[in-house]
Amino acid sequence: MPGIGPPSVRTPPTLRTVIANPRAQGGRAVRLFAALQDALPPGVQLHTPDSVPAALALLRGLPDGTRVVAVGGDGTLHRWLPALLERRHELGVVPLGSGNDTARALGLRSGSPLPWLTHALNGPASDMDTGLATWHDTLGERRETPFLSSLSAGFDAAVVARALTGPPHLRGLPRYLWATLRELAALRTWHLDVTVDGVHRHEGPALFAATLNTPTFGGGMPATPGARTHDGLLNLLVAGPFSRLGALGMLPRLLVGWHLGHPKIHTQAFEQMSVLGRGDLPVAADGEWLGLARSLTVAVRPASLRVVRAPSSG
């Protein structure tokens, strides 16, 4: 992996542990666990909890501020995020997921996981923003969901739900595109009322409203190329409404980042946003299905997580 050599003279964190998700990459990541175990320095353990509750219990049982190296993808990080925030753990990432949009934003590209493991254990940590979505489900229950990369309402969340049942051989962007084309066949729009930092920005039908903390979502789509994970802001992307043909024409533009000049695309950096929907609004975060909401509020939580970035990512 270019740019990563031997560990620097910087003293590594006192408390370090590695937690790997056995279900990452549809279970295929397990094949690498033996190599990861062999590469660990003395005193560092590899844990492979078999469920989300077990992982959260493990994280909450660690001393505050432990360097936690998470082996998995966006879904893994999303599920473990509440405990990481509660215990103020530092986060290192070995990107073995399907989408890896968070890892991509941290400068962690594909390649052998062993150099990333070494860097995640020993590299310096810096601040990262997170997002917090507060939403009410169809029964009126109030829920809170922190997220790292993105939160979507409308079409993109419906795509996430569909992708969960996609072909197992498809991963990352190909799986997202498969689900997108399936969702286009049953195209819907949602009536959204969007207010950003106290200013009303949109009312009417829309394809989706997405909030991004990272430049990409959906396994690498450059939805908000100017987004930064440590600037104290989140980024809104409102799309549509589009006809089925118009939405299909927008997809290739989104893939290469040429969508931003379209008159039906609106982007804006913000600190707090509220979305009201008419009827049930699909909601997803970090590529994980959350459910149906009637309203939601999204706010940035500046510098709320310490993370290990690739040396060249700033």
C-alpha positions in Angstrom: 0.0 0.0 0.0 1.7 3.2 -1.1 2.5 5.8 1.5 2.5 3.5 4.5 5.9 2.3 5.7 7.1 1.1 9.1 5.4 2.5 12.2 6.6 6.0 13.1 8.3 6.9 16.4 4.9 8.1 17.6 3.9 6.1 20.7 0.9 4.0 19.9 -2.2 4.1 22.1 -1.9 2.3 25.4 -5.2 0.4 25.0 -5.8 -1.2 21.6 -8.1 -4.0 20.4 -9.3 -5.3 17.1 -12.9 -6.2 16.5 -13.9 -8.0 13.2 -17.4 -8.5 11.9 -17.7 -12.1 10.7 -20.6 -11.1 8.4 -18.6 -8.4 6.6 -18.6 -8.8 2.8 -21.4 -11.3 3.1 -19.3 -13.5 5.4 -16.3 -13.6 3.0 -14.1 -11.5 5.3 -13.7 -14.4 7.7 -11.2 -15.9 5.3 -8.8 -13.1 6.3 -9.1 -13.3 10.0 -6.3 -15.8 10.5 -3.9 -13.6 8.7 -5.0 -10.6 10.8 -4.6 -12.6 14.0 -1.0 -13.6 13.0 -0.1 -9.9 12.3 -1.2 -8.6 15.7 1.5 -7.3 18.1 1.7 -8.8 21.6 -1.0 -7.7 23.9 -3.6 -6.9 21.2 -6.5 -9.2 20.9 -8.8 -10.0 17.9 -12.5 -10.3 18.8 -15.1 -11.7 16.4 -18.5 -11.1 18.1 -21.3 -13.1 16.4 -24.0 -10.5 16.7 -24.5 -6.7 17.0 -25.6 -6.9 20.7 -22.4 -8.9 21.4 -20.2 -6.3 19.6 -21.9 -3.4 21.4 -21.5 -5.1 24.8 -17.8 -5.6 24.0 -17.3 -2.0 23.0 -19.1 -0.7 26.1 -17.0 -2.9 28.3 -13.8 -1.4 27.1 -12.1 1.5 29.0 -13.0 4.9 27.7 -10.7 6.1 24.9 -9.6 2.6 23.7 -8.2 2.4 20.2 -10.7 0.2 18.5 -9.8 -1.2 15.1 -13.0 -2.1 13.3 -12.7 -4.7 10.5 -15.7 -4.4 8.2 -17.6 -1.9 6.1 -20.1 1.0 6.4 -22.8 -1.3 7.9 -20.3 -2.5 10.6 -19.3 1.0 11.5 -22.9 2.2 11.6 -24.0 -0.6 14.0 -21.1 -0.1 16.3 -21.1 3.8 16.2 -23.4 4.3 19.3 -21.0 2.5 21.6 -17.9 4.1 20.0 -19.4 7.5 20.7 -20.6 6.7 24.2 -17.2 5.4 25.3 -15.2 8.0 23.4 -13.2 5.3 21.7 -10.7 6.1 18.9 -11.6 4.4 15.6 -9.2 2.7 13.2 -10.7 1.0 10.2 -9.6 -2.0 8.1 -12.0 -1.7 5.1 -13.5 -5.1 4.5 -17.0 -4.0 3.5 -19.2 -3.8 0.4 -19.4 -0.1 0.1 -16.7 1.4 2.3 -17.7 5.1 1.8 -16.5 6.0 5.3 -13.1 4.3 4.7 -12.9 6.0 1.3 -13.4 9.4 2.9 -10.6 8.6 5.4 -8.3 7.9 2.5 -8.4 4.1 3.0 -8.4 2.5 -0.5 -8.6 -1.1 -1.5 -5.6 -3.3 -1.1 -4.1 -5.7 1.4 -5.7 -5.4 4.8 -2.5 -6.0 6.7 -0.8 -2.6 6.1 -4.1 -0.9 7.0 -4.2 -3.0 10.2 -0.7 -1.8 11.2 -1.6 1.8 10.4 -5.0 1.6 12.2 -3.3 0.3 15.4 -0.4 2.8 15.4 -1.4 5.8 13.3 -2.3 9.2 14.8 -6.0 10.0 15.4 -7.8 13.2 14.4 -11.3 14.6 14.7 -14.2 13.5 12.6 -17.7 14.9 12.5 -20.7 12.6 12.8 -24.4 13.2 12.1 -27.4 12.6 14.3 -30.9 11.9 12.9 -33.9 12.3 15.2 -37.0 10.8 13.6 -40.5 9.6 14.4 -41.7 6.4 13.0 -45.2 5.6 11.7 -46.3 4.9 15.3 -45.1 8.2 16.5 -42.2 6.7 18.4 -39.1 9.0 18.7 -35.8 7.5 17.6 -32.2 8.7 17.4 -29.7 7.4 14.9 -26.1 8.5 14.7 -24.4 8.1 11.4 -20.9 8.4 9.8 -21.3 8.7 6.1 -24.9 9.4 4.9 -28.6 9.5 5.7 -31.2 9.2 3.0 -34.9 9.8 2.8 -37.0 8.7 -0.2 -35.8 7.0 -3.3 -32.2 6.3 -2.2 -33.5 4.7 1.1 -35.9 2.6 -0.9 -32.9 1.5 -3.0 -31.0 0.5 0.2 -34.0 -1.6 1.3 -34.0 -3.3 -2.0 -30.2 -3.9 -2.0 -30.5 -5.9 1.2 -32.1 -8.7 -0.8 -29.9 -8.3 -3.9 -27.8 -11.1 -5.5 -25.1 -12.2 -3.1 -22.4 -12.1 -5.7 -22.9 -8.3 -6.2 -21.0 -6.0 -3.8 -20.5 -2.3 -3.4 -21.5 -0.1 -6.4 -22.7 -2.9 -8.7 -25.1 -4.1 -6.0 -26.3 -0.5 -5.5 -26.8 -0.1 -9.3 -28.8 -3.3 -9.4 -31.1 -2.1 -6.7 -31.4 1.3 -8.3 -32.6 -0.1 -11.6 -35.1 -2.3 -9.8 -36.4 0.7 -7.8 -36.6 2.8 -11.0 -39.0 0.2 -12.4 -41.4 1.1 -9.6 -40.5 4.8 -9.5 -42.1 6.9 -6.7 -41.7 10.4 -5.5 -42.3 11.8 -2.0 -43.7 15.2 -1.0 -41.0 16.7 1.1 -40.8 19.9 3.1 -37.1 20.7 3.8 -35.8 23.5 6.1 -32.1 24.1 6.4 -30.5 26.1 9.2 -33.8 27.8 9.8 -34.4 28.7 6.1 -37.1 26.9 4.1 -35.5 25.4 1.0 -37.9 23.0 -0.6 -41.6 22.0 -0.6 -43.1 19.6 -3.1 -42.4 16.3 -4.8 -38.8 15.0 -4.8 -37.1 11.9 -5.6 -35.0 11.9 -2.4 -33.2 14.1 0.1 -29.8 12.8 1.3 -27.5 14.1 3.9 -23.8 13.3 3.5 -20.8 13.7 5.8 -18.6 12.0 3.1 -18.1 12.9 -0.5 -19.6 9.6 -1.7 -22.4 7.2 -0.9 -23.8 4.0 -2.4 -20.4 2.4 -2.7 -18.5 5.2 -4.4 -21.1 7.6 -6.1 -19.6 11.1 -5.8 -22.8 12.7 -4.6 -21.3 15.7 -2.8 -17.7 15.9 -3.9 -17.0 18.9 -1.7 -18.0 17.2 1.5 -15.4 16.9 4.3 -15.6 14.8 7.4 -14.0 17.4 9.7 -15.4 20.8 8.7 -18.3 21.0 11.2 -20.9 20.7 8.4 -23.1 18.1 6.7 -24.2 18.3 3.0 -27.7 18.2 1.7 -28.6 16.8 -1.7 -32.2 17.1 -2.9 -33.1 15.5 -6.2 -36.2 15.7 -8.4 -38.9 15.2 -9.1 -37.9 13.2 -12.2 -39.8 11.0 -14.5 -38.6 7.4 -14.9 -36.7 8.4 -18.0 -35.3 11.5 -16.4 -34.2 9.5 -13.3 -32.6 6.9 -15.6 -30.7 9.7 -17.4 -29.5 11.2 -14.1 -27.9 8.0 -12.9 -24.8 8.1 -15.2 -24.3 11.8 -14.3 -24.4 10.9 -10.6 -21.8 8.1 -11.2 -19.2 10.6 -12.4 -20.3 13.7 -10.4 -21.8 15.6 -13.3 -25.2 15.9 -11.6 -24.5 19.1 -9.6 -25.3 21.5 -12.4 -28.7 20.1 -13.1 -31.6 22.5 -12.3 -33.5 19.7 -10.4 -30.5 19.1 -8.1 -30.0 21.2 -5.0 -27.0 21.0 -2.7 -26.1 22.9 0.4 -23.8 22.6 3.4 -25.6 22.9 6.8 -25.5 22.4 10.5 -29.2 21.4 11.1 -32.0 20.3 8.8 -35.6 19.2 9.2 -37.6 17.1 6.7 -41.4 16.7 6.9 -43.0 14.1 4.6 -46.6 13.3 3.6 -47.1 9.7 4.4 -44.5 7.1 5.1 -41.0 8.1 4.1 -38.3 5.4 3.7 -35.1 6.3 5.7 -31.7 4.7 5.6 -28.3 5.6 7.2 -24.8 4.4 6.1 -26.4 2.0 3.7 -28.5 0.4 6.5 -32.3 0.4 6.4 -33.9 2.2 9.3 -37.6 2.1 8.5 -40.4 4.5 7.6 -40.6 8.0 9.1 -43.1 10.9 9.1 -40.6 13.5 10.0 -36.9 13.8 10.8 -34.3 16.2 12.0 -30.6 15.9 11.1 -27.8 17.7 12.9 -24.0 17.7 12.7 -22.0 16.7 15.8 -18.7 18.4 15.1 -15.5 16.6 16.1 -17.4 13.9 18.0 -15.2 11.0 17.0 -11.5 10.4 16.8 -10.4 8.4 13.8 -7.2 7.2 12.1 -6.9 8.6 8.6 -4.6 7.5 5.8 -1.4 9.6 5.8 -2.3 11.4 2.6 -5.9 12.3 3.5 -5.2 15.3 5.7 
